[in-house]
Amino acid sequence: MKIAILGKGRIGTGLGSAWGTRHEVVYGVRDPSAADERSFGGASKDADVVVFAIPYGALDAVLDDAGDLSGKVVIDCTNPVAKGMTLAVGHTTSAAEELQKRLPDARVFKSFNAQGAENLAAPTYDGRPASNFFCGDDEDAREVVRQLVAEVGFDPVDAGPLKNARLLEPLMILWVTCAGALNTREFAFRLLRR
């Protein structure tokens, strides 16, 4: 599978490291200089999966350069957070739903937005994988996203349709709040099943 990761920060490089041994991974960046870097449009052009691992505020500029994403699986890792750790988008829509409106022919999913970058490299605690939630509307792409979540080492948790991104996006605020209260980033969420 060809995966374009738009953004080469901690989330982007963490995902790229996890997927790089199984898939062809290229990064889309503003000023490409490394062998694995392309422009945003150059990276996404031949990709099967396009991952938005950028700050939410950069989304418009990156979309302008990303090119046609029709038919591609798009994973939105952005966090629509405004000053004061409040949601910039929420309650009646989500950043992922708004992205789907802008990319009507893409298959948009929300995932990898609420776990802390450290957990991409080490998602297992006491032998048990942390949970990573994902949601989207395309049934065929759902299994692709589930597989990619599992390949990072997480327990994939299907949170249903894309409108449930309204529930997943605030999890980042909860994660950051817990990190402050616990005075550590070395923790993760886990869904327990009976």
N, C-alpha and C positions, 0 to 999 in steps of 0.2 A: 504494500500500500504506500502511496506517496502522500506525505503529510507536510503541509506548509504551516509553520508556526510563525504567526505575525507578532513580532516582539521577541527580544532576546534578553529579557530581564530574568529574575529568579524563577518565575512561573514558567516562562517559555523554555529556559535552559533546563529546568527540572524535568519538564515533559519530554523535551528532546533527548535528554540522557536516558530516560526510561524507555522511549520508543525506538531509539537509534539503532539498537541491535536487531530489531525485528522488521523495521520499515525504513524506507528512504525518507529522511527528514531534511528539510531545508528551512532556513529562517528568512523571513521577510523583515527587513530593517530599513530605516530611513537612508542611511549611507553605507551600502554594502562594501566590505573590504576583505572579509574572510572567505575561504573557499566554500563554506556552507551557507553563505549569505547571498540574498538577492534583493532586488527592490520588492515592495509589497506585491505588485502585480506580477513580477517575474517569478516569485515564489509560489503564488497561488495559481498561476496559469495552468499547469499540468497536474495539480494536486487533486487527490481524491477527497482529502479532508483538509479543511482550513481552520486553524485554531487562532482565535483572537486573544492573545496573551499580552494585552497592552493596557495602559491606564484608560479608564472610561472616557476621560477628557480628550484622548487622542483618536477616538473612534471615527469621527467625521473625516479627519485627514487621512486616516488609513483606508477607510472605505473609498474615498475618492481615488486612491492609487491602486486598490486591490484588483480592479478589473471585474469581469463577469464571473460571478460565483454560482451561476445557475447549475442545478443538479448536484452540487458539492455538499458534503456533510460539513456544516459549520459548527464549531464548538465555541461558545461565548464564555470566556473566563473572566470577563470584566466585572467590576464592582461599581455600580452607579451610586457612589457615596458623595455627598456634599459636605461642606464645612460643618464641623461639629458632629461628625459621624452620624449623619442622618441620610436617609435614602433620597437621592436626587430624582428617582423614578420609583414608583411603587404603589401599592394598594389596588389601583384599577388597571395597571399595566406593569410591565417590567422592561428592563433594558433588553432582555432577550426577545421579548415580543415585539418591541420597537425595531430591533435589528431584523427580525423576520419580515416586518412590513417593508423595510428598505431592501430586503433581499427576498422577494416573494417566491422566486424559483429555487432558492437554496433550501437545505434541510437543516434548520437551526436547532441546536440543543444548548442547554445551559449545563455547565459542569466545571469543576476545578476552580471554583471561585471562593471557597470557604474552608480551606484546610491548612493554610500556612504553607509557604514554599518548602519549609524544612521537611514536611511530610511527603513531598514528592520523592525525595531521596530515601526516606526511611518511614514507610507507612505502617509498619508493624510494631505493635506494643505487646510485650510478653507473649509473642507467638501468634497474636491475633491481628489481622489487618484492620486498619481504620476504615470507616465507611466513607464513600464518596458518592454523593447524590448526583443524578442527572435527570433531565426532563426534556421532552421534545415531542413533536407530533408525527414524525415520519416513522412508520412501523419498520420499514426495511433498514433504515439507518440506525434504529434503536439498538440492534445487535452489534453494529459496528462500534457505537459509542460504549456499550457495555464491555465489549472486548478491550477497547483502549483503556477504560478505567481499570479493568482487571490487570492489564499488562503493566500498569504503573505499580501494582501491588495492593490496590484497594479492594475492599468488598464493594462491588457496584450495587447501588440502591436506586432502582427505577422509581422516580418520583412522579411519573405520569406525564400528562400533556405539558406543552410549553407554558401554558398559563400558570403552572405551578412554579415557574421561575420567580414569581412574586413572593413565594415562600422561601426559596433557596437563596435569593440575593441578600436578604437580611441576615442570613447565617454568618456572613463575613463579619458583620458588626458584632454578633454574639461571640464569634471566635476571638476577635481582637479584644473585646471586653473581658473575656475569660483569661486571655493572655496577660492582661494587665492585673487582674485580680489574683492570678496564680503566680505572677512574676516569672513566667516562663513561656516559651513558644513550643516547648516539647510536649505537646498533648494533641489529641485529635478526638473527633466525634466518632462514636460507634453506635450503630443501630443493633440492638440485641433482639434476637428472635427466640421464641419458645416453641 
